[in-house]
Amino acid sequence: MAIVSMNSLLRQAQQHRYMVGYFESWNLESLLAVVDAAEHTRSPVIIGFNGGFLDNPERSVKENIYHYGALGITVAREAGIPICLLMNEAAHPSTLLRAIQAGFNAIMYAGSHDTPEELLETTRYLVRTAHACSVAVEAEAGTLPWADGHGGLAENGRATDPDEASAFVKETSVDALAVSVGNVHVLEGSTVSLDWELLAHIHRKVSVPLVLHGGTGIDRHALREAAGYGVAKVNVGTLLKRACLDSWSEIFRTPGRLEDDPHALLGGGGKQDMNRLARERMAEKVANFMEDLGSTGKA
Ligand SMILES: [Zn+2]
């Protein structure tokens, strides 16, 4: 199936009151796990990678965005469900320009450390360039807090201001807007409830589809309600990495297991293959999440 625009995926979702998941991958198995889940549940889906990780200057080996683009496009074309390919939260505009060249059809700039003027200028520039290439742009208004992994916060966020958000969308023509309404990045092990009043206020003021990042840490029962508040996309990352690590951890903790035939453990593809087992575990978690988004059966 051809790659599908984020705008058409999100418009459909808004019309029919469900949400599309963006499930963030980092390698082939995690990417295929998302597509397995989407095909199994007949869900439209947004696949992709985290630009902030890929363009992190502290990475010991420099990553080539084109490898990730080729991977994403090939997987999307072969899949039997509508897929959009997102380069999420890159900290450098140049990463996003390369992502567009590499075939990503949606981008998001992480400009939370910019001044409001810088953010406006960079976002406008990216929107002009991206739209000329039929690529959608997501932006964030306000900032999400970051969980520290020990029940606290590594960074405090700033809640989205509805008037600011509305002005930002009008001035930049972004296609979707991520909002900070109680949701927390990389939160796991506990859940937060959303500020519904604030979300409703933003929804009244902002014309484009809204996005919730930090999907792993949002109370799943409440999450279903968000579609009624203009939310059309939910970002999920931590859930996949935890599922992968849990699966590997079981293997590592099984006595004697790592002494088995290395080809059976890696690359053989049979019952003992660590990557195969992780892929299955991730796909299961993603499929469950899709149920809560209401996207199952909508492909
Ligand atoms: Zn995010």
Residues whose N, C-alpha, C, O or C-beta is under 5 A from the ligand:
A	BS01	ZN	H213
